[in-house]
């Protein structure tokens, strides 16, 4: 299966490309989709407002591909831009595929929360029937972020992580998948997730 990693001017393109190749995808990196790929990947390093101009100029194409059934994977920032808006760098419109907002991690505890949240944290799978989450419950994955998604529809959440608050770690609806963690930096568990994605798409 063919995957296109989108180069929108930010993000670690090599790592996510290598991770996808390891589980069987044929991968290319382009500034826009080719239109014949099985999977389009939004990489995950950067800020929400930094990709605003890319989204505004490619939104129609991306929406058309989504409606045609092309699969999408958003990693960290790439997941966040699938929501309606984000506050990082000023209020910025996203793709609006999921209802909700991306905002800074709230601190509901007594201790001061260090941001960005960097390091390994546990996945809590909330949908054990989802093929994307197979083998992931209570496993540790790698995060680098200060912002999280606050979805209006909790049914899209397949796994969560707790840091200050409980927030979505994996979301999925139809042909759209997002992870707040970085599977390409999450060693064996990241590879399991990408392998799950590959097998899920191939069915």
C-alpha positions as CSV (number, residue, x, y, z in Angstrom):
1,X,0.0,0.0,0.0
2,X,1.1,3.5,-0.8
3,X,1.5,6.3,1.7
4,X,2.3,10.0,1.1
5,X,3.8,11.9,4.0
6,X,2.9,15.6,3.6
7,X,5.7,18.1,3.8
8,X,4.0,21.3,5.0
9,X,7.2,22.9,6.1
10,X,7.5,21.5,9.6
11,X,7.9,18.0,11.1
12,X,10.3,15.2,11.2
13,X,9.6,13.6,7.9
14,X,12.4,11.0,7.9
15,X,11.4,9.2,11.1
16,X,7.7,8.8,10.3
17,X,8.6,7.7,6.7
18,X,11.0,5.1,8.1
19,X,8.4,3.8,10.6
20,X,5.8,3.4,7.8
21,X,8.3,1.6,5.6
22,X,9.2,-0.9,8.4
23,X,5.6,-2.2,8.5
24,X,5.2,-2.5,4.7
25,X,4.1,0.8,3.3
26,X,5.6,2.2,0.1
27,X,6.3,5.8,1.2
28,X,6.9,9.1,-0.6
29,X,7.2,12.6,0.8
30,X,5.4,15.4,-1.1
31,X,4.1,18.9,-0.5
32,X,0.7,17.7,-1.6
33,X,-1.2,14.4,-2.1
34,X,-0.7,12.7,-5.4
35,X,-4.3,11.5,-5.4
36,X,-3.6,7.8,-5.9
37,X,-2.2,6.9,-2.4
38,X,-3.9,4.7,0.1
39,X,-2.8,6.7,3.1
40,X,-2.0,10.4,3.6
41,X,0.1,11.3,6.7
42,X,0.2,14.6,8.5
43,X,3.5,14.6,10.4
44,X,3.8,15.8,14.0
45,X,6.4,18.4,14.8
46,X,5.6,22.1,14.7
47,X,2.8,24.5,15.8
48,X,-0.8,24.7,14.7
49,X,-0.6,28.2,13.3
50,X,2.5,27.3,11.3
51,X,0.4,25.0,9.0
52,X,-2.5,27.4,8.7
53,X,-1.6,28.6,5.2
54,X,-1.1,25.1,4.0
55,X,-4.5,24.0,5.2
56,X,-6.3,27.0,3.7
57,X,-4.7,26.4,0.3
58,X,-5.2,22.6,0.2
59,X,-8.4,22.1,2.2
60,X,-10.6,21.4,-0.8
61,X,-8.3,18.8,-2.2
62,X,-7.9,17.1,1.2
63,X,-11.6,17.1,1.8
64,X,-12.2,15.5,-1.6
65,X,-9.7,12.7,-0.9
66,X,-11.3,12.1,2.5
67,X,-14.7,11.8,1.0
68,X,-13.3,9.4,-1.7
69,X,-12.2,7.1,1.1
70,X,-8.4,7.8,1.2
71,X,-7.1,7.0,4.7
72,X,-5.5,9.7,6.8
73,X,-3.1,9.5,9.7
74,X,-2.3,12.6,11.8
75,X,0.6,12.4,14.3
76,X,0.6,14.9,17.2
77,X,0.2,18.3,15.4
78,X,-1.0,16.3,12.4
79,X,-3.9,15.0,14.6
80,X,-4.6,18.4,16.1
81,X,-5.1,20.1,12.7
82,X,-8.0,17.7,12.0
83,X,-10.1,19.6,14.6
84,X,-12.0,22.8,14.1
85,X,-9.5,25.2,15.7
86,X,-6.4,25.6,17.8
87,X,-5.1,28.3,20.1
88,X,-1.4,27.8,19.6
89,X,0.1,31.0,18.1
90,X,-3.4,32.6,18.1
91,X,-6.8,31.2,17.3
92,X,-6.4,29.3,14.0
93,X,-8.9,27.2,11.9
94,X,-8.2,23.6,11.4
95,X,-9.7,21.1,8.9
96,X,-12.9,20.7,11.0
97,X,-13.1,16.9,10.5
98,X,-13.6,16.5,14.2
99,X,-15.7,18.9,16.3
100,X,-13.7,20.4,19.2
101,X,-10.8,22.6,20.0
102,X,-7.0,22.2,20.5
103,X,-5.7,24.0,23.5
104,X,-2.9,23.9,26.1
105,X,-2.9,21.0,28.6
106,X,-4.9,22.0,31.7
107,X,-3.5,21.3,35.1
108,X,-6.1,19.8,37.4
109,X,-3.5,18.7,40.0
110,X,-1.8,20.5,42.9
111,X,1.8,20.3,41.5
112,X,3.0,22.6,38.8
113,X,2.8,20.9,35.4
114,X,5.9,21.0,33.3
115,X,5.3,22.0,29.6
116,X,6.0,20.8,27.1
117,X,5.2,17.3,28.1
118,X,8.2,15.3,27.0
119,X,8.8,11.6,27.5
120,X,7.1,8.3,27.9
121,X,3.6,7.8,29.2
122,X,1.1,5.0,29.5
123,X,-1.7,4.4,26.9
124,X,-5.1,3.5,28.4
125,X,-7.1,1.8,25.7
126,X,-10.8,2.8,26.0
127,X,-12.0,0.7,23.0
128,X,-10.6,-2.8,23.3
129,X,-12.5,-3.8,20.2
130,X,-10.7,-1.4,17.9
131,X,-8.1,-3.2,15.7
132,X,-5.8,-0.1,15.9
133,X,-5.4,-0.6,19.7
134,X,-4.5,-4.3,19.7
135,X,-1.5,-4.9,22.0
136,X,-1.3,-1.3,23.2
137,X,-3.2,-1.2,26.5
138,X,-0.9,-0.1,29.4
139,X,2.1,0.2,27.1
140,X,4.3,3.3,27.0
141,X,4.6,5.6,24.1
142,X,6.6,8.8,23.5
143,X,5.2,12.4,23.7
144,X,6.4,15.9,22.9
145,X,3.6,18.4,23.2
146,X,2.0,21.2,25.2
147,X,-1.4,21.2,23.5
148,X,-4.1,18.5,23.3
149,X,-7.5,18.0,21.6
150,X,-10.7,18.6,23.5
151,X,-13.2,16.7,21.3
152,X,-16.9,17.3,21.5
153,X,-17.6,13.7,20.6
154,X,-15.9,11.3,23.0
155,X,-16.9,8.3,20.9
156,X,-14.0,9.0,18.5
157,X,-11.4,8.4,21.4
158,X,-9.9,4.9,21.3
159,X,-7.1,5.5,23.9
160,X,-6.1,8.1,26.4
161,X,-3.1,9.2,28.4
162,X,-3.0,11.1,31.7
163,X,-0.7,14.1,32.2
164,X,-2.4,16.7,34.4
165,X,-5.6,15.6,32.7
166,X,-6.9,12.6,30.8
167,X,-6.6,13.5,27.0
168,X,-7.1,11.6,23.7
169,X,-4.0,9.6,22.7
170,X,-5.6,7.8,19.7
171,X,-8.7,8.9,17.9
172,X,-10.5,7.2,14.9
173,X,-13.6,7.8,12.9
174,X,-14.2,6.2,9.5
175,X,-11.0,6.6,7.5
176,X,-9.4,9.2,9.8
177,X,-6.9,8.2,12.5
178,X,-4.9,10.4,14.8
179,X,-2.3,9.9,17.6
180,X,-1.2,12.5,20.1
181,X,2.0,10.4,20.7
182,X,4.7,9.8,18.1
183,X,4.6,6.2,16.9
184,X,7.9,6.8,15.0
185,X,9.6,7.6,18.3
186,X,7.9,5.0,20.4
187,X,10.1,2.0,19.6
188,X,8.5,-1.4,19.6
189,X,5.0,-0.1,20.7
190,X,5.0,2.5,17.9
191,X,5.8,-0.3,15.4
192,X,2.9,-2.3,16.7
193,X,0.5,0.6,16.2
194,X,1.7,1.2,12.7
195,X,1.4,-2.5,11.9
196,X,-2.1,-2.5,13.3
197,X,-2.9,0.5,11.0
198,X,-1.4,-1.4,8.0
199,X,-3.5,-4.5,8.6
200,X,-6.6,-2.6,9.4
201,X,-6.4,-0.7,6.1
202,X,-5.6,-3.9,4.1
203,X,-8.8,-5.6,5.2
